[in-house]
């Protein structure tokens, strides 16, 4: 006689957006895992059509309140590439500095408020703060440092309004960075402490064997631009992204799944670290070695360590850029429209973010395509969950649900971005 058990857990906490997970167990084996993203499609690609070529950076930044700079930057990269424009070096540095602010803010939020409670046995950051106030305060101080950069360069921390094609609407005076510099130094110290503390966490054993994909640059850790590189040595410009990455619809999700040349792949912190760790700042490399990160990291539970290392690197980058800053002679390079197709990528905190725009000779958007990192990672997340569930079938339903929730949070998924938490339904037969 077959035995059927069904487990339902309310909304999954500590992820961005809403989704559901269905696990079917039959005769002691995991039969299927479906990560159901049921948020309504966002339709951004559709309502970008017919808009002016100057509008995508502002419009697409509204896709996400956590990583708006990633959307602005990938949009600008695609449109500037199409229009044949290259930023003045000081403006390019400011754009990278703005992106460092977003990395610091987003990673700090995930590490301390969304992910760390899992490792310390707390249901949320509020109860964590009751016993370990200093941990949450460190995380908030790190996030404030990132927000300070976003506010100074972007005009505000959420959905910045100072970014435009070719640069910015206005650029700061050097003196305006003095207060931010001290915040960044403290945030870097906090990130070092965070990495050392997280290294003592108990990490479940899980190694991912998928191909890794991240942006790369020849002489620095890729953040705001780059070509695309994979762990098997494939290397191509952003314009070739659609030739290798294909999206397809699955019945159980409003978000598309993606494959790389027909196979599952992973983007995000693990991919960036594994492909580019040699380009981290000296301090970030030193701390990475100290906390046990070697030449690669393929355990998603250890992604919290990589995020802490990337905060150290982003703070170092920001301080270096600020140290040599001289106010640019102009706030933006003129960008005149021309007909064609442009492609752009950047490294959002969660992974590679690709934009494609087709523009006519009047500067009107004829088509748009946006491939966010969470959508790219969905197939890997489902397979990861299948392995985690298979390894822990001896747990009762509540404990198994908690382990699946932990596995999802490893990826810091932005479900709302990918819908172009988590009710858990486990069926045991």
C-alpha positions as CSV (number, residue, x, y, z in Angstrom):
1,X,0.0,0.0,0.0
2,X,1.4,3.4,-0.9
3,X,1.6,6.1,1.7
4,X,0.8,9.7,0.8
5,X,1.8,12.6,3.1
6,X,1.4,16.2,2.3
7,X,3.2,19.0,4.0
8,X,2.2,22.7,3.7
9,X,4.2,25.5,5.2
10,X,3.1,29.1,5.0
11,X,5.0,31.8,3.1
12,X,8.7,31.1,3.1
13,X,10.4,33.8,5.2
14,X,13.6,35.8,4.4
15,X,13.5,35.7,0.6
16,X,12.4,38.5,-1.8
17,X,9.1,37.7,-3.4
18,X,6.6,34.9,-3.2
19,X,6.8,31.3,-4.5
20,X,6.0,27.7,-3.6
21,X,7.9,24.5,-3.5
22,X,6.3,21.1,-4.2
23,X,8.3,18.0,-3.3
24,X,6.9,14.5,-4.2
25,X,8.4,11.5,-2.4
26,X,7.4,8.1,-3.6
27,X,8.6,4.8,-2.1
28,X,11.4,6.6,-0.2
29,X,12.7,8.5,-3.2
30,X,12.3,12.1,-4.3
31,X,10.2,11.8,-7.4
32,X,10.0,15.5,-8.4
33,X,10.8,19.0,-7.1
34,X,9.1,22.1,-8.5
35,X,10.0,25.6,-7.5
36,X,6.7,27.4,-8.3
37,X,7.0,31.1,-8.9
38,X,3.4,32.3,-9.0
39,X,3.8,36.0,-8.8
40,X,2.2,37.6,-11.8
41,X,4.5,38.4,-14.8
42,X,6.0,41.9,-14.6
43,X,5.6,42.8,-18.3
44,X,8.6,45.2,-18.2
45,X,9.9,44.0,-21.6
46,X,6.5,44.6,-23.1
47,X,5.9,48.1,-21.8
48,X,9.4,49.2,-22.7
49,X,8.4,48.9,-26.4
50,X,7.6,52.3,-27.8
51,X,9.5,54.2,-25.1
52,X,12.4,56.5,-25.8
53,X,15.9,55.0,-25.8
54,X,16.8,57.1,-22.8
55,X,14.1,55.6,-20.6
56,X,15.1,51.9,-19.9
57,X,17.7,52.7,-17.1
58,X,15.0,54.5,-15.1
59,X,12.1,52.1,-15.9
60,X,14.0,48.8,-15.4
61,X,15.4,50.0,-12.1
62,X,11.9,49.7,-10.7
63,X,12.0,45.9,-11.3
64,X,13.9,45.5,-8.0
65,X,14.2,47.7,-4.9
66,X,17.2,45.7,-3.7
67,X,19.4,45.8,-6.8
68,X,18.2,48.7,-9.0
69,X,21.7,49.8,-9.9
70,X,22.2,46.4,-11.6
71,X,19.3,47.1,-13.9
72,X,20.3,50.6,-14.6
73,X,23.9,49.5,-15.4
74,X,23.1,46.6,-17.6
75,X,20.6,48.9,-19.5
76,X,23.2,51.6,-19.9
77,X,25.8,49.2,-21.0
78,X,23.5,47.8,-23.7
79,X,22.3,51.1,-25.0
80,X,25.8,52.8,-24.9
81,X,27.3,49.9,-26.7
82,X,24.6,50.2,-29.4
83,X,25.1,53.9,-29.7
84,X,28.9,53.6,-29.9
85,X,29.6,55.6,-26.7
86,X,32.4,55.1,-24.2
87,X,32.3,56.8,-20.9
88,X,35.0,59.1,-19.8
89,X,37.2,57.2,-17.3
90,X,36.1,59.3,-14.3
91,X,32.5,58.7,-15.1
92,X,33.1,54.9,-15.5
93,X,34.8,54.9,-12.1
94,X,31.8,56.6,-10.6
95,X,29.4,54.1,-12.1
96,X,31.6,51.3,-10.7
97,X,31.6,53.1,-7.3
98,X,27.8,53.3,-7.3
99,X,27.7,49.5,-8.1
100,X,30.0,48.9,-5.1
101,X,27.5,50.6,-2.9
102,X,24.8,48.3,-4.1
103,X,26.9,45.2,-3.5
104,X,27.7,46.3,0.0
105,X,24.1,47.1,0.8
106,X,22.6,44.0,-0.8
107,X,25.1,41.5,0.4
108,X,25.0,42.9,4.0
109,X,21.2,42.6,4.0
110,X,21.3,39.0,2.9
111,X,24.1,37.9,5.2
112,X,22.9,39.4,8.5
113,X,19.2,39.6,8.2
114,X,18.2,36.8,5.8
115,X,20.9,34.1,5.9
116,X,22.8,34.2,9.2
117,X,19.7,33.2,11.4
118,X,19.7,29.8,9.6
119,X,23.2,29.0,10.8
120,X,22.7,30.2,14.4
121,X,19.3,28.5,14.9
122,X,17.0,31.5,14.9
123,X,13.8,32.0,12.9
124,X,14.5,35.6,12.0
125,X,16.8,38.5,12.6
126,X,14.6,40.0,15.3
127,X,15.0,37.0,17.6
128,X,18.7,36.8,16.6
129,X,19.1,40.4,17.7
130,X,17.7,39.6,21.1
131,X,20.6,37.4,21.9
132,X,23.3,38.7,19.5
133,X,22.5,42.4,19.1
134,X,26.1,43.1,17.9
135,X,25.7,40.8,14.8
136,X,22.6,42.6,13.5
137,X,24.1,46.0,14.3
138,X,27.2,45.2,12.3
139,X,25.1,44.1,9.4
140,X,23.0,47.3,9.5
141,X,26.2,49.4,9.7
142,X,27.6,47.7,6.6
143,X,24.3,48.2,4.8
144,X,24.2,51.9,5.8
145,X,27.7,52.4,4.3
146,X,26.4,51.0,1.0
147,X,23.3,53.1,1.2
148,X,25.4,56.2,1.8
149,X,27.2,55.6,-1.6
150,X,23.9,55.0,-3.3
151,X,22.4,58.2,-1.9
152,X,25.5,60.3,-2.7
153,X,25.9,59.1,-6.3
154,X,22.3,58.0,-7.1
155,X,20.3,60.6,-5.3
156,X,18.6,58.0,-3.1
157,X,19.2,54.4,-1.9
158,X,16.2,52.8,-3.5
159,X,15.6,53.3,-7.3
160,X,18.3,56.0,-7.7
161,X,17.3,58.9,-9.9
162,X,20.7,60.4,-10.8
163,X,21.8,57.7,-13.4
164,X,21.4,58.4,-17.1
165,X,22.8,57.2,-20.4
166,X,26.4,58.4,-20.7
167,X,26.9,59.0,-16.9
168,X,25.0,61.0,-14.4
169,X,22.8,64.1,-14.1
170,X,25.2,65.5,-11.5
171,X,28.5,64.5,-10.0
172,X,29.7,65.2,-6.4
173,X,32.5,67.4,-5.1
174,X,35.4,65.5,-3.6
175,X,34.7,66.9,-0.1
176,X,31.3,65.2,-0.2
177,X,33.0,61.8,0.2
178,X,34.6,62.4,3.5
179,X,31.8,61.1,5.7
180,X,31.2,58.1,3.4
181,X,34.9,57.1,3.5
182,X,34.8,56.6,7.3
183,X,31.6,54.5,7.0
184,X,33.3,52.3,4.3
185,X,36.3,51.7,6.5
186,X,34.1,50.6,9.3
187,X,32.0,48.4,7.0
188,X,35.2,46.7,5.7
189,X,36.3,45.9,9.3
190,X,32.8,44.5,10.0
191,X,32.9,42.4,6.8
192,X,36.2,40.9,7.9
193,X,34.8,40.1,11.3
194,X,31.7,38.6,9.6
195,X,33.7,36.4,7.3
196,X,35.8,35.1,10.3
197,X,32.7,34.4,12.3
198,X,30.8,32.7,9.5
199,X,33.8,30.4,8.9
200,X,32.9,28.7,12.2
201,X,29.3,27.9,11.0
202,X,28.3,24.3,10.5
203,X,28.0,23.9,6.7
204,X,26.1,20.9,5.3
205,X,28.1,19.0,2.7
206,X,26.9,19.7,-0.8
207,X,29.0,20.3,-3.9
208,X,27.5,21.6,-7.2
209,X,28.9,20.1,-10.4
210,X,27.1,22.5,-12.8
211,X,28.9,24.8,-15.2
212,X,29.5,28.2,-13.7
213,X,29.0,31.5,-15.5
214,X,30.1,35.0,-14.7
215,X,31.3,38.2,-16.2
216,X,35.1,38.7,-16.5
217,X,37.4,41.5,-17.1
218,X,41.1,41.2,-17.9
219,X,42.5,43.3,-15.1
220,X,39.9,43.5,-12.3
221,X,37.1,41.6,-10.5
222,X,34.1,42.0,-12.8
223,X,31.3,44.0,-11.3
224,X,29.8,46.6,-13.6
225,X,30.7,45.2,-17.1
226,X,32.7,42.5,-18.8
227,X,32.6,39.6,-21.2
228,X,31.0,36.3,-20.2
229,X,33.2,33.4,-19.0
230,X,32.3,29.8,-17.9
231,X,34.1,27.2,-15.8
232,X,34.7,25.0,-18.9
233,X,36.6,27.8,-20.7
234,X,33.8,29.2,-22.9
235,X,34.3,32.9,-23.3
236,X,32.1,35.3,-25.3
237,X,31.0,38.9,-25.4
238,X,27.6,40.1,-24.2
239,X,26.3,40.2,-27.8
240,X,26.7,36.4,-28.0
241,X,24.7,35.7,-24.8
242,X,21.5,34.8,-26.7
243,X,23.4,32.3,-28.8
244,X,24.4,30.3,-25.7
245,X,21.7,31.0,-23.2
246,X,18.2,30.0,-24.1
247,X,15.1,30.6,-22.0
248,X,12.0,28.3,-21.9
249,X,8.7,28.2,-20.0
250,X,7.9,25.5,-17.5
251,X,4.3,24.8,-16.5
252,X,4.8,25.4,-12.8
253,X,6.4,28.9,-12.9
254,X,5.7,32.3,-14.3
255,X,9.4,32.8,-14.5
256,X,11.4,31.4,-17.4
257,X,14.1,28.7,-16.9
258,X,17.4,29.1,-18.8
259,X,20.0,26.7,-20.1
260,X,23.6,27.3,-21.3
261,X,24.1,25.4,-24.5
262,X,21.3,23.0,-23.4
263,X,22.6,22.4,-19.8
264,X,21.9,23.8,-16.4
265,X,24.3,26.4,-15.1
266,X,24.9,28.6,-12.1
267,X,25.6,32.3,-11.9
268,X,26.2,34.4,-8.8
269,X,28.7,34.7,-6.0
270,X,30.0,31.1,-6.3
271,X,30.6,31.5,-10.0
272,X,32.2,34.9,-9.6
273,X,34.6,33.7,-6.9
274,X,35.6,30.5,-8.6
275,X,36.3,32.3,-12.0
276,X,37.7,35.6,-10.7
277,X,39.1,35.1,-7.1
278,X,42.6,35.9,-8.2
279,X,41.4,39.5,-9.0
280,X,40.1,40.2,-5.5
281,X,41.7,42.9,-3.5
282,X,44.7,41.8,-1.4
283,X,42.8,42.0,1.8
284,X,39.8,40.0,0.4
285,X,42.2,37.3,-0.9
286,X,43.9,37.2,2.5
287,X,40.6,36.7,4.4
288,X,39.3,34.3,1.8
289,X,42.3,32.0,2.4
290,X,42.0,32.5,6.2
291,X,38.4,31.3,6.2
292,X,39.1,28.3,4.1
293,X,38.0,29.3,0.6
294,X,40.4,27.8,-1.9
295,X,40.6,28.1,-5.6
296,X,36.9,27.4,-6.0
297,X,33.7,27.3,-4.0
298,X,30.9,25.0,-5.1
299,X,29.0,24.5,-1.8
300,X,26.0,26.8,-1.9
301,X,25.7,26.8,1.9
302,X,29.2,28.5,2.0
303,X,27.9,31.3,-0.3
304,X,27.6,33.4,2.9
305,X,31.4,33.4,3.1
306,X,31.8,34.5,-0.5
307,X,29.3,37.3,0.0
308,X,31.3,38.6,3.0
309,X,34.5,38.4,0.9
310,X,32.8,40.4,-1.8
311,X,31.8,43.1,0.7
312,X,35.4,43.4,1.7
313,X,36.4,43.7,-2.0
314,X,33.7,46.2,-2.8
315,X,34.7,48.4,0.2
316,X,38.3,48.2,-0.9
317,X,37.4,49.2,-4.5
318,X,35.2,52.0,-3.3
319,X,37.9,53.5,-1.1
320,X,40.5,53.2,-3.9
321,X,38.2,55.0,-6.3
322,X,37.4,57.7,-3.8
323,X,41.1,58.2,-2.9
324,X,41.9,59.2,-6.5
325,X,38.7,61.0,-7.3
326,X,38.7,64.3,-9.1
327,X,35.4,65.8,-10.1
328,X,34.8,65.1,-13.8
329,X,34.7,67.9,-16.2
330,X,31.2,66.8,-17.4
331,X,28.5,64.7,-15.7
332,X,27.7,62.7,-18.8
333,X,28.9,61.9,-22.3
334,X,26.3,62.8,-25.1
335,X,24.5,59.7,-26.3
336,X,22.8,60.1,-29.7
337,X,20.4,57.3,-30.9
338,X,21.0,55.1,-33.8
339,X,19.2,52.1,-35.1
340,X,20.4,48.6,-34.1
341,X,20.6,46.1,-31.3
342,X,22.6,46.5,-28.1
343,X,23.6,44.0,-25.5
344,X,24.8,44.6,-21.9
345,X,25.7,42.6,-18.8
346,X,26.7,43.4,-15.3
347,X,27.1,41.4,-12.1
348,X,24.1,41.9,-9.8
349,X,24.7,40.7,-6.3
350,X,22.8,37.5,-7.2
351,X,24.6,36.9,-10.6
352,X,24.8,38.0,-14.2
353,X,22.1,40.3,-15.4
354,X,21.7,40.5,-19.2
355,X,19.8,43.2,-21.2
356,X,19.1,43.4,-24.9
357,X,17.4,46.4,-26.7
358,X,16.5,47.0,-30.3
359,X,16.2,50.7,-31.2
360,X,15.0,52.3,-34.4
361,X,16.6,55.4,-36.0
362,X,14.3,57.7,-34.1
363,X,15.5,56.3,-30.8
364,X,12.4,54.3,-30.0
365,X,12.6,50.9,-28.3
366,X,11.3,48.2,-30.6
367,X,12.0,45.2,-28.4
368,X,13.6,44.5,-25.1
369,X,14.9,41.3,-23.4
370,X,15.9,41.0,-19.7
371,X,17.4,37.8,-18.2
372,X,17.8,38.2,-14.4
373,X,20.0,35.9,-12.4
374,X,17.3,34.2,-10.3
375,X,15.6,33.1,-13.5
376,X,18.9,31.6,-14.7
377,X,19.4,29.8,-11.5
378,X,16.0,28.2,-11.1
379,X,16.8,24.9,-12.7
380,X,19.9,24.5,-10.5
381,X,17.9,25.5,-7.4
382,X,15.4,22.8,-8.2
383,X,18.1,20.1,-8.7
384,X,19.9,21.4,-5.5
385,X,16.6,21.0,-3.6
386,X,16.2,17.5,-5.0
387,X,19.6,16.5,-3.6
388,X,19.0,18.2,-0.3
389,X,15.6,16.5,0.2
390,X,17.0,13.1,-0.9
391,X,19.8,13.4,1.7
392,X,17.4,14.3,4.5
393,X,14.3,12.1,4.0
394,X,14.8,10.8,7.6
395,X,13.8,14.2,8.9
396,X,10.2,14.8,9.9
397,X,8.2,17.2,7.8
398,X,8.9,20.3,9.8
399,X,12.7,19.7,9.8
400,X,12.7,18.8,6.1
401,X,10.8,22.0,5.3
402,X,13.3,24.0,7.3
403,X,16.2,22.4,5.4
404,X,14.6,23.1,2.0
405,X,14.1,26.7,3.1
406,X,17.8,27.0,4.0
407,X,18.7,25.6,0.6
408,X,16.6,28.2,-1.1
409,X,18.1,31.1,0.9
410,X,21.6,30.0,-0.1
411,X,20.9,31.7,-3.5
412,X,19.4,34.9,-2.1
413,X,16.7,34.6,-4.8
414,X,14.9,37.7,-5.9
415,X,11.7,36.0,-7.0
416,X,10.0,39.3,-8.0
417,X,12.8,40.0,-10.4
418,X,12.5,36.7,-12.1
419,X,8.7,36.7,-12.5
420,X,8.6,37.8,-16.3
421,X,7.6,32.8,0.2
422,X,7.4,29.9,0.0
423,X,4.5,27.6,0.5
424,X,6.0,24.1,0.8
425,X,4.0,21.1,-0.3
426,X,5.7,17.8,0.4
427,X,3.8,14.7,-0.8
428,X,5.0,11.4,0.5
429,X,3.6,8.3,-1.2
